[in-house]
Amino acid sequence: MRTPPPPHVRAAFGARTAEPVLVEHGPVWRCGEIALRQAVNPAEASWVAQTLGELEVPELRVARPVRSSDGRYVVGGWVAFRFIPGRAEPRYDEVISASLRLHQVTAELRRPRFLQLRADVFATADRLAWGEEKKVKLDPHLGGRLFELYAESCKEVSLTAQVVHGDLFGNLLFDGDADPGIIDFTAFFRPPEWAAAVVVVDAMAWGGADEAIAKRWGHLPEWPQALLRALLFRLAVHALHPKSTPRSMRGLERAAQVIGQLI
């Protein structure tokens, strides 16, 4: 994943002479005024590029996609977009606020067809968290035990599902006083309250956020259940992911304790 884009890919996106420089977020390679990132799923990458090319979100910088010389979004397994400066910062309430603004705009997007075919760890964990998958075994020591315990508190919700970005924690870029910047879109078809709750869970588990962040957004509809579903999602991801460790589990245990007091 840390191999730079080959010359023919850079040439296709108009960056033949630019020297690739590795930056964060993916990883991403900056080539002059554009940035390139590998595309695991070409259909999904094309959808993301088209979506980001059309999004207009108040107070949010959007990295616009760059088409190749022959009009493609994906060339040789790579996608390109306009480079926007910034880095992830622990400004978690701002991330949640940006998430809500973003999802006001994406509410009218159609559900992408590739979501029905997705079978990776994150898609499986998502279905487990919402009770749509029952047969997958979760490692009890890496999240499965807590998943079973907290899943007993799930209730039906009336929240409206739509296209949302389900992984904004650590992926929203800040550059001083400039508007936050978005360079990618990890699509799920879930309520926007859930997407905001995922940021809260991640921030408490791995970002050092104070416990009060879980209460500050309590005005959102059906917030306790949104938090619970977000917690179950992250527990399932952790239990399924091959790189998970008991050490990385500690943050989720802390988040679970806080959320357990709210449900």
PLY file of the C-alpha trace (Angstrom):
ply
format ascii 1.0
element vertex 263
property float x
property float y
property float z
element edge 262
property int vertex1
property int vertex2
end_header
0.00 0.00 0.00
2.99 2.29 0.37
4.18 1.83 -3.20
3.98 5.15 -5.08
1.77 5.48 -8.16
3.62 4.26 -11.27
4.62 6.70 -14.04
1.83 5.67 -16.43
-0.79 6.41 -13.75
0.71 9.81 -12.94
0.83 10.59 -16.65
-2.81 9.61 -17.13
-3.85 12.14 -14.47
-1.62 14.92 -15.78
1.17 14.57 -13.24
3.85 12.92 -15.37
6.74 15.03 -14.07
5.61 15.42 -10.45
7.59 13.52 -7.82
5.23 11.53 -5.54
5.40 12.55 -1.88
3.76 10.32 0.72
1.27 12.09 2.98
-1.21 10.77 5.51
-4.83 9.69 5.02
-4.78 6.35 3.34
-1.88 6.51 2.42
-2.08 9.26 -0.16
0.63 10.37 -2.57
0.81 14.05 -3.44
1.92 14.78 -6.99
2.02 18.54 -7.37
-1.52 19.88 -7.22
-3.19 16.48 -7.24
-3.15 13.52 -4.88
-3.47 9.85 -5.73
-4.82 6.97 -3.69
-5.16 3.28 -4.48
-8.69 2.05 -5.17
-9.50 -1.35 -3.69
-12.93 -1.50 -5.33
-13.10 0.29 -8.72
-16.90 0.54 -8.69
-16.90 2.08 -5.23
-13.99 4.38 -6.11
-15.84 5.65 -9.18
-18.95 6.29 -7.11
-16.93 8.20 -4.50
-15.26 10.30 -7.17
-18.54 11.19 -8.85
-20.18 11.92 -5.50
-17.38 14.18 -4.27
-17.37 15.93 -7.61
-20.98 17.02 -7.14
-21.18 17.68 -3.39
-21.63 21.25 -2.20
-21.63 21.31 1.58
-21.71 24.54 3.62
-18.47 25.15 5.52
-16.77 22.06 4.16
-13.89 21.80 1.72
-14.34 18.91 -0.69
-11.42 17.38 -2.60
-12.68 17.34 -6.19
-11.89 14.27 -8.30
-9.59 14.46 -11.28
-10.43 12.49 -14.41
-7.74 10.85 -16.48
-6.87 12.03 -19.97
-9.42 9.58 -21.39
-12.15 10.51 -18.91
-11.83 7.70 -16.38
-11.93 8.07 -12.61
-9.87 4.92 -11.99
-6.64 4.07 -13.83
-4.57 1.03 -12.96
-6.24 0.78 -9.56
-5.63 4.44 -8.66
-7.91 7.48 -8.25
-6.89 11.14 -8.24
-8.29 14.26 -6.61
-7.28 17.85 -6.03
-4.92 18.12 -3.11
-6.29 20.04 -0.14
-4.05 20.85 2.83
-4.78 19.80 6.37
-4.42 17.03 8.88
-6.60 15.17 11.36
-6.91 16.95 14.71
-8.79 16.12 17.93
-11.57 18.61 17.20
-14.24 15.97 17.59
-17.28 18.17 18.15
-16.39 19.97 14.93
-16.15 16.61 13.17
-19.64 15.70 14.38
-21.01 19.07 13.32
-19.45 18.63 9.87
-20.92 15.12 9.70
-24.42 16.48 10.27
-23.95 19.19 7.61
-22.60 16.65 5.16
-25.50 14.29 5.67
-28.09 16.97 5.15
-26.71 17.15 1.61
-26.34 13.39 1.03
-29.88 12.65 2.20
-31.16 12.59 -1.39
-28.47 10.27 -2.76
-29.59 6.89 -3.98
-28.27 3.82 -2.22
-25.18 2.66 -4.17
-25.50 -0.80 -5.66
-22.03 -1.82 -4.51
-23.20 -1.72 -0.88
-25.28 -4.84 -1.47
-22.20 -6.73 -2.66
-19.77 -5.53 -0.01
-18.56 -8.40 2.18
-15.55 -6.97 4.00
-15.05 -6.76 7.76
-16.77 -3.38 8.01
-19.82 -4.39 5.99
-20.20 -7.59 8.02
-19.84 -5.67 11.29
-22.42 -3.15 10.12
-24.97 -5.87 9.41
-24.25 -7.55 12.74
-24.79 -4.29 14.62
-28.21 -3.83 13.01
-29.33 -7.42 13.44
-29.20 -8.20 9.72
-26.52 -10.87 10.16
-26.71 -13.62 12.77
-24.35 -16.41 11.78
-20.94 -14.75 12.09
-18.83 -15.78 15.10
-17.06 -13.00 16.99
-13.88 -13.51 19.00
-15.10 -13.16 22.61
-11.80 -11.74 23.81
-11.62 -9.05 21.13
-15.13 -7.66 21.36
-17.51 -10.57 20.93
-18.36 -10.92 24.61
-19.19 -7.23 24.97
-21.12 -7.32 21.71
-23.41 -10.05 23.03
-23.86 -8.21 26.32
-24.78 -4.85 24.82
-26.81 -6.25 21.94
-29.44 -7.25 24.49
-30.25 -3.53 24.94
-31.10 -2.94 21.28
-34.53 -1.54 20.52
-36.29 -0.76 17.28
-35.62 2.75 16.01
-37.57 5.00 13.67
-34.53 6.81 12.33
-34.33 7.21 8.55
-31.54 5.44 6.71
-29.69 7.29 3.97
-26.23 7.45 2.42
-23.75 8.48 5.11
-20.01 8.67 5.61
-19.35 6.09 8.31
-15.69 6.79 9.06
-15.09 10.50 9.59
-12.98 10.09 12.74
-9.39 10.78 11.73
-10.42 11.42 8.14
-11.58 15.02 8.29
-8.75 17.45 7.62
-8.20 20.68 9.53
-5.99 23.54 8.41
-6.10 26.35 10.95
-9.27 28.40 10.62
-10.14 27.00 7.20
-13.26 24.90 6.79
-12.73 21.18 7.46
-11.77 19.16 4.41
-13.00 15.80 3.14
-10.99 13.70 0.68
-12.86 10.40 0.72
-16.28 8.91 1.41
-16.79 5.59 3.20
-20.39 4.90 2.29
-22.98 3.18 4.47
-26.77 3.26 4.29
-27.67 4.15 7.86
-29.18 7.05 9.82
-27.03 10.20 10.07
-27.35 9.99 13.86
-25.51 6.67 13.69
-22.69 8.22 11.65
-22.31 10.95 14.27
-22.35 8.34 17.01
-19.53 6.39 15.33
-17.37 9.51 15.63
-18.23 9.70 19.34
-17.33 6.04 19.93
-14.05 6.39 18.04
-13.17 9.62 19.81
-13.71 8.09 23.24
-12.05 4.77 22.38
-8.95 5.98 20.58
-8.90 9.77 20.50
-8.75 10.65 24.17
-12.09 12.50 24.08
-13.79 13.33 27.36
-16.77 11.23 28.36
-19.07 14.25 28.16
-18.95 14.12 24.36
-21.47 11.28 24.51
-23.91 13.57 26.32
-23.28 16.79 24.40
-25.09 15.40 21.35
-27.96 13.95 23.32
-30.41 16.29 21.57
-30.14 14.18 18.41
-33.11 11.87 17.83
-32.94 8.46 19.49
-29.37 9.20 20.50
-28.88 6.38 23.05
-29.79 3.75 20.47
-27.64 5.44 17.82
-24.71 5.30 20.25
-25.45 1.67 21.02
-25.52 0.67 17.35
-22.25 2.56 16.77
-20.65 0.77 19.71
-21.83 -2.62 18.45
-20.46 -1.79 15.02
-17.01 -0.99 16.39
-17.03 -4.01 18.70
-17.84 -6.26 15.76
-15.16 -4.66 13.59
-12.62 -5.16 16.35
-13.62 -8.79 16.89
-13.36 -9.54 13.17
-10.30 -7.52 12.16
-7.07 -9.53 11.84
-4.95 -6.72 13.29
-6.95 -6.27 16.50
-5.21 -6.83 19.83
-6.24 -6.95 23.50
-4.48 -3.61 23.93
-6.58 -1.87 21.26
-9.65 -3.34 22.97
-9.15 -1.21 26.08
-10.44 1.96 24.45
-13.63 0.24 23.34
-14.17 -1.07 26.85
-13.98 2.51 28.12
-16.45 3.72 25.49
-18.78 0.83 26.35
-18.82 1.81 30.02
-19.84 5.37 29.17
-22.51 4.35 26.68
-23.84 1.70 29.05
-24.82 4.49 31.44
-26.90 6.20 28.75
-28.93 3.32 27.37
0 1
1 2
2 3
3 4
4 5
5 6
6 7
7 8
8 9
9 10
10 11
11 12
12 13
13 14
14 15
15 16
16 17
17 18
18 19
19 20
20 21
21 22
22 23
23 24
24 25
25 26
26 27
27 28
28 29
29 30
30 31
31 32
32 33
33 34
34 35
35 36
36 37
37 38
38 39
39 40
40 41
41 42
42 43
43 44
44 45
45 46
46 47
47 48
48 49
49 50
50 51
51 52
52 53
53 54
54 55
55 56
56 57
57 58
58 59
59 60
60 61
61 62
62 63
63 64
64 65
65 66
66 67
67 68
68 69
69 70
70 71
71 72
72 73
73 74
74 75
75 76
76 77
77 78
78 79
79 80
80 81
81 82
82 83
83 84
84 85
85 86
86 87
87 88
88 89
89 90
90 91
91 92
92 93
93 94
94 95
95 96
96 97
97 98
98 99
99 100
100 101
101 102
102 103
103 104
104 105
105 106
106 107
107 108
108 109
109 110
110 111
111 112
112 113
113 114
114 115
115 116
116 117
117 118
118 119
119 120
120 121
121 122
122 123
123 124
124 125
125 126
126 127
127 128
128 129
129 130
130 131
131 132
132 133
133 134
134 135
135 136
136 137
137 138
138 139
139 140
140 141
141 142
142 143
143 144
144 145
145 146
146 147
147 148
148 149
149 150
150 151
151 152
152 153
153 154
154 155
155 156
156 157
157 158
158 159
159 160
160 161
161 162
162 163
163 164
164 165
165 166
166 167
167 168
168 169
169 170
170 171
171 172
172 173
173 174
174 175
175 176
176 177
177 178
178 179
179 180
180 181
181 182
182 183
183 184
184 185
185 186
186 187
187 188
188 189
189 190
190 191
191 192
192 193
193 194
194 195
195 196
196 197
197 198
198 199
199 200
200 201
201 202
202 203
203 204
204 205
205 206
206 207
207 208
208 209
209 210
210 211
211 212
212 213
213 214
214 215
215 216
216 217
217 218
218 219
219 220
220 221
221 222
222 223
223 224
224 225
225 226
226 227
227 228
228 229
229 230
230 231
231 232
232 233
233 234
234 235
235 236
236 237
237 238
238 239
239 240
240 241
241 242
242 243
243 244
244 245
245 246
246 247
247 248
248 249
249 250
250 251
251 252
252 253
253 254
254 255
255 256
256 257
257 258
258 259
259 260
260 261
261 262
